[in-house]
């Protein structure tokens, strides 16, 4: 049995105030940087890889985080430099005409439509925005890509270790931990996927996920390649 632990890190507070942030590309505030730094410091520093959304509020921190881990030699191996890997599939949902607008303005002008969207986003997409079906498919594709790479890496590493020592590798060594720096909507969808919840009305809005939150999901893969997801609630158990 192989295991990949996904440490899902939501970005911190951003510049721009109380706006609806989907594809609008805004940087972190100074407090946002501090929030994310505190979040990763609370976890163990070693990891196999760091993946990130291409949005500035995620990507700039992920790049700095990878550089910091590299400089402190917190690497899996000397031959594998740690760099942030950017995936557009990890971006937040595109809110279309609502994207980047002030929330108080939106509630005043389109409060009924906005409330309907939060309650059932599958039935009521934002005007000219991304549908939930497209969003979920995109996020699933990105995460499945990450898992495929990491499980293959574990397989190769175990085979190389067997050749080096002439014996099998202990099961505890067939594990990897990766950081995924992304957005609230992405993390909520992955939490729902781990719990086996699909298109549950009101479910997303009931998941409290503050900025710079860390959610841990363990994905186990058996000898037949079948994966089993486990949400490590509430805060993970990072050695």
C-alpha positions, -999 to +999 in steps of 0.1 A: +000+000+000+013+034-010+002+067+005+003+103-006-007+130+020-021+161+004-016+192+026-041+217+011-032+252+020-056+280+014-041+314+005-040+341+032-056+375+033-053+395+000-051+430-011-082+446-025-106+444+004-139+426+005-143+416-031-153+383-047-120+367-058-122+341-085-099+347-114-091+383-104-054+382-098-045+401-066-014+397-044-014+387-007-014+414+019+014+415+044-009+399+069-017+372+044+020+363+040+023+361+078-008+339+080+005+314+055+040+314+070+025+306+104+004+278+089+033+260+072+055+265+103+030+245+123+036+215+100+068+195+094+090+211+068+100+181+047+079+172+017+081+155-017+067+184-038+049+217-038+021+223-062+003+256-066-025+275-084-011+300-109-029+329-092-005+354-075-021+349-040-010+313-041+019+311-065+041+338-050+040+322-016+045+287-030+076+298-048+090+315-017+081+284+004+099+261-020+130+283-020+130+284+018+128+246+021+155+242-006+178+265+013+174+246+045+181+213+027+147+200+037+146+178+006+137+142-002+170+137-021+199+158-032+192+150-068+156+163-067+156+200-062+124+213-047+105+238-069+070+250-069+050+234-098+021+255-111-011+241-124-039+262-138-063+235-128-059+245-092-073+280-098-104+292-081-137+291-099-143+319-125-172+340-111-177+357-145-195+391-143-192+390-105-155+384-104-136+412-086-167+431-076-172+444-040-193+420-020-215+447-004-223+460-039-231+426-051-254+419-022-272+452-028-276+448-065-278+411-070-284+397-035-311+372-046-290+357-074-259+356-052-278+338-024-292+313-049-257+306-061-242+300-027-271+277-019-270+256-051-241+266-074-247+236-096-281+249-106-274+286-106-240+295-121-227+331-120-235+351-151-209+344-178-189+324-152-177+288-149-202+261-142-197+239-111-195+208-134-166+224-153-149+236-121-151+202-104-139+184-135-109+208-138-099+204-101-103+166-102-080+165-133-053+186-116-054+165-084-054+132-103-024+145-122-006+152-090-014+118-075-003+100-106+031+117-105+036+111-068+025+075-068+048+068-098+076+085-080+070+063-049+071+032-072+104+043-088+120+052-055+111+018-040+124+000-070+157+019-069+160+012-031+154-025-037+182-025-063+205-006-039+201-028-008+190-060-024+158-063-003+123-050-001+114-016+012+093-012+043+058-002+038+063+030+059+087+042+033+061+041+005+046+074+016+049+110+003+037+143+016+030+172-008+018+207-004-010+221-026-014+258-023-048+268-036-082+284-030-112+279-007-135+266-034-109+240-046-103+228-011-140+225-003-145+204-034-117+181-025-131+177+010-164+168-005-147+143-028-129+127+002-163+124+020-181+110-011-204+140-012-217+150-046-239+180-054-253+183-019-273+215-017-258+239+008-228+217+016-200+240+004-214+270+024-214+249+056-177+241+055-159+268+075-125+273+059-106+304+071-078+320+051-045+301+055-063+270+067-045+237+062-066+206+053-050+172+051-062+144+029-045+110+028-048+090-005-040+053-003-033+032-033-034-006-032-015-030-054-042-028-081-039+009-084-072+016-067-072+048-045-090+054-012-094+090+001-094+098+038-101+133+051-077+138+081-100+160+101-096+185+117-059+194+114-039+164+102-012+145+119+020+157+104+051+141+118 
